[in-house]
Amino acid sequence: MNISKLMDMQAVLDQHIERKHGLETEDLVERKILALLVELGELANETRCFKFWSLRGPSERETILGEYVDGIHFLLSLANGLSFKPTVPEMFTLEQRNLTEQFILLYREISLFQQQVTFESFQTVFTEYIRLGHMLGFSAIDVEQAYITKNEVNHERQQQGY
């Protein structure tokens, strides 16, 4: 995954949004963290991994990938806004975690990041989010292509008064 390319694309989108909405002087970190938490919840909802009471399976792969990439947008936006340069983990240790546990871990790590906004805490969130994508079966190429497509959609939405 070419993280620098995606971060540059996100910076262009963020600059457009901030200019359009008069937010250039605002500190948007708290709002972006909340947006990330909301997107994480939407992703969990599409996976249905926690819905033990339901017989219905997860949403289509493309729907889940789209929700996953929404979280990538906010992670990159946070990284750009804080001048962080996250690294994409190449390998993962085999964890005995299921999807529900991974979502809960991410909520906890995002909350810790909100309490202590450091590069280290951000990198932990970023790594665990990439791990989640891996657990969902997404390759780096899947994520990058879906991000590019969704970034184009987000630009179109901004032009249409979203």
Phi, psi and chi 1 to 4 in degrees:
 res  aa     phi    psi   chi1   chi2   chi3   chi4
   1 MET       -  128.4 -178.9 -178.3  -28.2      -
   2 ASN   -86.8   87.2 -174.6  -19.0      -      -
   3 ILE   -63.7  -35.8 -166.4   73.3      -      -
   4 SER   -63.1  -42.9  -65.4      -      -      -
   5 LYS   -60.6  -46.5  173.4 -175.8  170.7 -177.4
   6 LEU   -66.0  -38.6  -59.2 -174.2      -      -
   7 MET   -65.1  -38.2  -71.6 -179.2   72.6      -
   8 ASP   -64.3  -42.9  -70.6  -14.3      -      -
   9 MET   -62.4  -41.5  -68.5  175.3   68.4      -
  10 GLN   -65.5  -38.9 -173.2   63.7   44.5      -
  11 ALA   -61.0  -41.1      -      -      -      -
  12 VAL   -62.7  -45.7  170.4      -      -      -
  13 LEU   -63.2  -46.1  178.7   60.9      -      -
  14 ASP   -61.5  -43.3  -73.4  -14.4      -      -
  15 GLN   -61.2  -41.9  -70.9  165.9    2.0      -
  16 HIS   -61.6  -48.0  174.8   77.8      -      -
  17 ILE   -63.0  -47.1  -69.0  168.9      -      -
  18 GLU   -63.6  -39.9  -70.2  170.0   17.2      -
  19 ARG   -66.8  -47.2 -155.4  172.5   21.9 -108.6
  20 LYS   -61.2  -36.2 -178.2  177.0 -179.2  179.5
  21 HIS  -102.1    8.2  -64.6  -82.3      -      -
  22 GLY    63.6   41.7      -      -      -      -
  23 LEU  -111.1   13.0  -61.1  168.4      -      -
  24 GLU   -58.2  -30.2  -62.0   94.5  -23.2      -
  25 THR  -100.0    0.7   60.7      -      -      -
  26 GLU   -85.0  145.9  -60.5 -115.3    0.0      -
  27 ASP   -89.1  110.4 -179.4   -2.9      -      -
  28 LEU  -100.6    9.2  -60.9  173.2      -      -
  29 VAL   -58.7  -49.1  171.3      -      -      -
  30 GLU   -60.7  -43.5  -68.4  -76.7  -40.2      -
  31 ARG   -66.2  -37.9  -70.4 -163.7 -122.7 -179.6
  32 LYS   -68.7  -35.3  -70.4  176.8 -176.1 -179.7
  33 ILE   -65.2  -44.7  -69.6  171.4      -      -
  34 LEU   -62.2  -42.3  178.8   56.3      -      -
  35 ALA   -60.2  -40.8      -      -      -      -
  36 LEU   -62.2  -44.1  177.1   59.7      -      -
  37 LEU   -61.6  -42.0  -71.0  165.1      -      -
  38 VAL   -63.8  -45.7  169.2      -      -      -
  39 GLU   -62.2  -37.4  -66.8  -61.0  -19.4      -
  40 LEU   -62.2  -41.2 -175.1   62.1      -      -
  41 GLY   -64.6  -40.5      -      -      -      -
  42 GLU   -63.6  -38.9  -69.9  177.6    4.9      -
  43 LEU   -64.0  -47.1  175.0   59.1      -      -
  44 ALA   -58.2  -40.3      -      -      -      -
  45 ASN   -61.5  -38.7 -161.1   46.7      -      -
  46 GLU   -71.9  -31.7  -66.1  -62.1  -22.0      -
  47 THR   -74.8  -28.1   70.0      -      -      -
  48 ARG    60.6   19.9  -59.1  178.9   62.2   80.2
  49 CYS   -62.7  -23.1   64.7      -      -      -
  50 PHE  -100.7   -4.8   63.4   95.2      -      -
  51 LYS   -86.2   70.4  -65.4 -171.7  175.1 -171.7
  52 PHE   -64.4  -17.9   58.2   87.4      -      -
  53 TRP   -87.4   -5.0   59.6   88.5      -      -
  54 SER  -116.2  145.5  176.1      -      -      -
  55 LEU   -93.1  -11.6  -63.1  176.3      -      -
  56 ARG   -70.8  137.9 -157.6  170.4  103.9 -155.1
  57 GLY   -81.6 -176.1      -      -      -      -
  58 PRO   -67.1  163.1   20.3  -27.1      -      -
  59 SER   -65.5  172.2  -65.6      -      -      -
  60 GLU   -59.3  151.2  -65.0  -66.4  -39.5      -
  61 ARG   -53.9  -43.9 -177.4  179.7 -169.6  -81.5
  62 GLU   -64.6  -35.7  -70.5  -55.1  -50.1      -
  63 THR   -65.3  -45.8  -60.1      -      -      -
  64 ILE   -64.0  -43.1  -65.7  170.9      -      -
  65 LEU   -61.6  -41.1  178.3   57.4      -      -
  66 GLY   -61.1  -42.3      -      -      -      -
  67 GLU   -67.5  -38.8  -69.6  -63.4  -19.4      -
  68 TYR   -60.8  -44.6  178.0   79.4      -      -
  69 VAL   -66.8  -29.6  166.9      -      -      -
  70 ASP   -58.2  -39.7  -73.7  -15.0      -      -
  71 GLY   -66.2  -37.9      -      -      -      -
  72 ILE   -59.6  -40.5  -66.3  -73.2      -      -
  73 HIS   -56.1  -46.9  -86.7   82.0      -      -
  74 PHE   -72.8  -33.2  -74.9  105.5      -      -
  75 LEU   -63.1  -45.4  -76.3  166.7      -      -
  76 LEU   -66.6  -36.9  -63.6  177.5      -      -
  77 SER   -63.4  -43.8 -175.9      -      -      -
  78 LEU   -61.9  -46.3  -79.2  161.2      -      -
  79 ALA   -59.1  -46.4      -      -      -      -
  80 ASN   -62.3  -46.4  -78.5  -27.1      -      -
  81 GLY   -63.6  -28.4      -      -      -      -
  82 LEU  -101.1    3.6  -64.6  165.0      -      -
  83 SER    57.5   38.9  -61.0      -      -      -
  84 PHE   -94.3  145.6  -68.2  162.4      -      -
  85 LYS  -119.8   85.2  -58.1  -70.8 -177.5 -143.1
  86 PRO   -68.7  154.6   26.4  -32.8      -      -
  87 THR  -109.6  142.4   57.3      -      -      -
  88 VAL   -85.5  122.0  177.7      -      -      -
  89 PRO   -64.1  139.7   20.6  -27.2      -      -
  90 GLU   -88.4  -38.4  -56.1 -121.3  -10.5      -
  91 MET  -132.0  154.0  -63.5  -75.4  -71.1      -
  92 PHE  -121.0  140.5  -66.9  106.7      -      -
  93 THR   -72.3  149.9   56.7      -      -      -
  94 LEU   -73.9  113.4  -65.0  175.6      -      -
  95 GLU   -99.7  148.9  -58.0  -76.1  -19.9      -
  96 GLN   -95.5   45.7  -62.7  -59.2  -43.2      -
  97 ARG  -107.4  140.7 -136.3  179.1  -85.0  139.3
  98 ASN   -96.4  176.3   63.1   36.1      -      -
  99 LEU   -59.5  -43.3  -80.0  176.1      -      -
 100 THR   -59.1  -45.6  -60.9      -      -      -
 101 GLU   -63.1  -37.3  -67.5  166.1  -27.4      -
 102 GLN   -67.5  -39.8 -174.0   66.7   16.7      -
 103 PHE   -63.1  -44.2  -83.1  106.8      -      -
 104 ILE   -63.7  -42.5  -69.4  169.1      -      -
 105 LEU   -57.6  -44.5  174.2   73.3      -      -
 106 LEU   -64.0  -42.0  -91.6  161.9      -      -
 107 TYR   -57.4  -43.9  -88.0  105.4      -      -
 108 ARG   -64.2  -46.5 -177.0  173.4   51.8 -114.8
 109 GLU   -66.6  -36.7  -66.6  -60.9  -21.3      -
 110 ILE   -66.1  -40.6  -66.3  167.0      -      -
 111 SER   -64.4  -40.2  -66.0      -      -      -
 112 LEU   -64.3  -39.9  -69.5  171.1      -      -
 113 PHE   -61.2  -42.1  167.5   65.8      -      -
 114 GLN   -62.0  -34.8 -175.2  -89.5  -30.0      -
 115 GLN   -76.3  -32.2  -65.6  168.5   27.7      -
 116 GLN  -139.2   92.1 -171.8  171.6    2.5      -
 117 VAL   -79.3   91.1  178.5      -      -      -
 118 THR  -128.2  162.0   64.5      -      -      -
 119 PHE   -60.9  -41.4  173.4   74.3      -      -
 120 GLU   -61.0  -44.2  -68.2   75.1   18.4      -
 121 SER   -69.1  -34.7   61.0      -      -      -
 122 PHE   -65.9  -44.9  178.2   82.3      -      -
 123 GLN   -60.4  -36.2 -176.7   62.7   52.5      -
 124 THR   -62.5  -47.0  -61.9      -      -      -
 125 VAL   -59.7  -48.1  170.5      -      -      -
 126 PHE   -59.8  -46.6 -170.6   77.6      -      -
 127 THR   -61.1  -44.8  -62.7      -      -      -
 128 GLU   -68.9  -30.9  -68.0  -56.8  -28.2      -
 129 TYR   -69.8  -41.2 -161.6   82.9      -      -
 130 ILE   -63.3  -40.0  -62.5  -62.0      -      -
 131 ARG   -59.6  -41.4 -176.3 -172.1  -45.6  -90.9
 132 LEU   -58.8  -45.1  175.4   62.2      -      -
 133 GLY   -59.6  -40.4      -      -      -      -
 134 HIS   -62.1  -43.8 -178.5   73.6      -      -
 135 MET   -63.3  -30.9  -68.8  170.9   72.3      -
 136 LEU   -81.3   -5.2  -68.4  167.8      -      -
 137 GLY    91.6   16.4      -      -      -      -
 138 PHE   -93.2  132.2  -56.5  140.5      -      -
 139 SER   -86.0  166.8   70.8      -      -      -
 140 ALA   -60.2  -37.7      -      -      -      -
 141 ILE   -65.6  -42.9  -67.2  169.1      -      -
 142 ASP   -55.2  -48.7  -66.5  -26.4      -      -
 143 VAL   -66.0  -45.6  173.3      -      -      -
 144 GLU   -62.6  -46.0 -173.1  169.4  -26.2      -
 145 GLN   -64.6  -41.9  -70.4  174.8  -17.7      -
 146 ALA   -66.9  -36.7      -      -      -      -
 147 TYR   -62.4  -47.7  175.1   87.9      -      -
 148 ILE   -59.4  -44.7  -68.5  167.0      -      -
 149 THR   -62.2  -46.4  -60.6      -      -      -
 150 LYS   -69.0  -33.1 -172.6   63.6 -178.8  -95.6
 151 ASN   -62.3  -41.4 -170.9  -87.7      -      -
 152 GLU   -62.3  -43.5  -68.8  170.0    4.9      -
 153 VAL   -60.7  -42.7  168.6      -      -      -
 154 ASN   -63.9  -38.0  -72.8  -19.0      -      -
 155 HIS   -64.0  -44.2  -84.5  -73.9      -      -
 156 GLU   -60.8  -42.5  -70.6  170.5   13.8      -
 157 ARG   -60.6  -41.6  -73.9  177.4  173.5  171.5
 158 GLN   -64.0  -38.1  -74.0  -59.0  -49.8      -
 159 GLN   -70.1  -24.0  -69.1  171.6   -1.6      -
 160 GLN   -96.7   10.1  -64.2  168.7   -1.8      -
 161 GLY    81.2   28.0      -      -      -      -
 162 TYR   -58.2      -  178.1   75.1      -      -
